[in-house]
């Protein structure tokens, strides 16, 4: 049982190692001198206009919630991959049912037009 956790810990360690190395390399090789324009409040090149507190449409929030839901459901697949050699055909069948339910839910959302931003 401890071996499965060891695999995940190794994976997390290598992810953190790669991210740290890339961060350090980008800090070392990128020109770091900031100018007045870069330190100003707006980097886009033009003065702000309108109210910054404008309301967003509900569809933007809905798409964000759907992303979080599907992201969390996909996270459930990682433990399955770790114990794949122990679950045999029953575990594969259960996972295929899980993925089928995910696919049906996604098709249902597409049918409702939730992901249409027009």
The 8 nearest C-alpha neighbors of each residue, nearest first, counted from 0:
[[1, 2, 3, 4, 5, 82, 81, 6],
 [0, 2, 4, 3, 5, 6, 7, 8],
 [1, 3, 5, 0, 4, 6, 7, 81],
 [4, 2, 6, 5, 1, 0, 81, 7],
 [5, 3, 7, 1, 6, 2, 8, 0],
 [4, 6, 2, 8, 3, 7, 9, 1],
 [5, 7, 9, 3, 4, 8, 10, 2],
 [6, 8, 10, 4, 9, 5, 11, 3],
 [7, 9, 5, 11, 10, 6, 12, 4],
 [10, 8, 12, 6, 7, 11, 5, 13],
 [11, 9, 7, 13, 8, 12, 14, 6],
 [12, 10, 14, 8, 9, 13, 15, 7],
 [11, 13, 9, 15, 10, 14, 8, 16],
 [14, 12, 16, 10, 15, 11, 17, 9],
 [15, 13, 11, 17, 16, 12, 18, 10],
 [14, 16, 18, 12, 13, 17, 19, 11],
 [15, 17, 13, 19, 14, 18, 12, 20],
 [16, 18, 20, 14, 19, 15, 13, 21],
 [19, 17, 15, 21, 16, 20, 22, 14],
 [20, 18, 22, 16, 17, 21, 15, 23],
 [19, 21, 17, 23, 22, 18, 24, 16],
 [22, 20, 24, 18, 19, 23, 25, 17],
 [21, 23, 19, 25, 20, 24, 18, 26],
 [22, 24, 26, 20, 25, 21, 19, 27],
 [25, 23, 27, 21, 26, 22, 20, 28],
 [24, 26, 22, 28, 27, 23, 29, 21],
 [25, 27, 23, 24, 29, 28, 22, 31],
 [26, 28, 24, 25, 29, 23, 30, 22],
 [29, 27, 25, 26, 24, 30, 23, 31],
 [30, 28, 25, 26, 27, 31, 24, 32],
 [29, 31, 32, 28, 27, 26, 33, 25],
 [32, 30, 29, 33, 26, 28, 27, 34],
 [33, 31, 30, 34, 29, 37, 35, 38],
 [34, 32, 37, 31, 38, 35, 36, 30],
 [33, 35, 37, 36, 38, 32, 39, 31],
 [36, 34, 38, 37, 39, 33, 40, 32],
 [37, 35, 39, 38, 34, 42, 33, 41],
 [38, 36, 34, 39, 35, 42, 33, 41],
 [37, 39, 35, 36, 34, 40, 33, 42],
 [40, 38, 36, 37, 41, 35, 42, 34],
 [39, 41, 38, 42, 37, 36, 43, 46],
 [42, 40, 39, 43, 44, 46, 45, 47],
 [41, 43, 44, 37, 40, 39, 36, 38],
 [42, 44, 41, 45, 46, 47, 40, 37],
 [45, 43, 42, 46, 41, 36, 47, 37],
 [46, 44, 43, 47, 41, 42, 48, 40],
 [45, 47, 48, 44, 41, 43, 42, 40],
 [48, 46, 45, 49, 41, 51, 50, 43],
 [49, 47, 46, 50, 51, 45, 41, 52],
 [50, 48, 51, 47, 53, 52, 46, 54],
 [49, 51, 52, 53, 48, 47, 54, 46],
 [50, 52, 53, 49, 48, 47, 54, 55],
 [53, 51, 50, 54, 49, 55, 48, 47],
 [54, 52, 51, 50, 55, 49, 56, 48],
 [55, 53, 52, 56, 57, 51, 50, 59],
 [56, 54, 57, 53, 59, 60, 58, 52],
 [55, 57, 58, 59, 54, 60, 61, 116],
 [56, 58, 60, 59, 61, 55, 62, 54],
 [59, 57, 61, 56, 60, 62, 116, 113],
 [58, 60, 62, 61, 57, 56, 63, 55],
 [61, 59, 63, 57, 58, 62, 64, 56],
 [62, 60, 58, 64, 63, 59, 65, 57],
 [61, 63, 65, 59, 64, 60, 58, 66],
 [64, 62, 60, 66, 61, 65, 59, 67],
 [63, 65, 61, 67, 66, 62, 60, 68],
 [66, 64, 62, 68, 67, 63, 61, 69],
 [65, 67, 63, 69, 64, 68, 70, 62],
 [66, 68, 70, 64, 65, 69, 71, 63],
 [67, 69, 65, 71, 70, 66, 64, 72],
 [70, 68, 72, 66, 71, 67, 65, 73],
 [69, 71, 67, 73, 68, 72, 66, 74],
 [72, 70, 74, 68, 73, 69, 67, 75],
 [71, 73, 69, 74, 75, 70, 68, 76],
 [72, 74, 70, 75, 71, 76, 69, 77],
 [75, 73, 71, 76, 72, 77, 70, 78],
 [76, 74, 73, 72, 77, 78, 71, 79],
 [75, 77, 79, 74, 73, 78, 80, 72],
 [76, 78, 80, 79, 75, 74, 81, 73],
 [79, 77, 81, 80, 76, 75, 82, 74],
 [78, 80, 76, 77, 82, 81, 83, 75],
 [81, 79, 83, 77, 78, 82, 76, 84],
 [80, 82, 78, 79, 83, 3, 77, 6],
 [83, 81, 79, 85, 84, 80, 78, 86],
 [84, 82, 80, 85, 86, 81, 79, 87],
 [83, 85, 82, 86, 87, 81, 80, 79],
 [86, 84, 83, 82, 87, 90, 81, 88],
 [85, 87, 90, 83, 84, 89, 88, 82],
 [88, 86, 89, 90, 85, 84, 91, 83],
 [87, 89, 91, 90, 92, 86, 93, 85],
 [90, 88, 92, 91, 87, 93, 86, 94],
 [91, 89, 86, 93, 92, 88, 87, 94],
 [90, 92, 88, 94, 89, 93, 95, 87],
 [93, 91, 95, 89, 90, 94, 88, 96],
 [94, 92, 96, 90, 95, 91, 97, 89],
 [95, 93, 97, 91, 96, 92, 90, 98],
 [94, 96, 98, 92, 97, 93, 99, 91],
 [97, 95, 99, 93, 94, 98, 100, 92],
 [96, 98, 94, 100, 95, 99, 93, 101],
 [97, 99, 101, 95, 100, 96, 102, 94],
 [100, 98, 96, 102, 101, 97, 95, 103],
 [99, 101, 103, 97, 98, 102, 104, 96],
 [102, 100, 98, 104, 99, 103, 105, 97],
 [101, 103, 99, 105, 104, 100, 98, 106],
 [102, 104, 100, 106, 105, 101, 107, 99],
 [105, 103, 107, 101, 102, 106, 100, 108],
 [104, 106, 102, 108, 107, 103, 101, 109],
 [107, 105, 109, 103, 108, 104, 110, 102],
 [108, 106, 110, 104, 105, 109, 103, 111],
 [109, 107, 105, 111, 110, 106, 113, 104],
 [108, 110, 106, 112, 107, 111, 113, 105],
 [109, 111, 107, 108, 112, 106, 113, 105],
 [112, 110, 108, 109, 113, 107, 114, 106],
 [113, 111, 109, 115, 110, 114, 108, 116],
 [112, 114, 111, 115, 108, 109, 58, 62],
 [113, 115, 112, 116, 109, 62, 108, 58],
 [116, 114, 112, 113, 117, 109, 58, 111],
 [115, 117, 114, 58, 113, 59, 112, 62],
 [116, 115, 114, 112, 58, 113, 56, 59]]
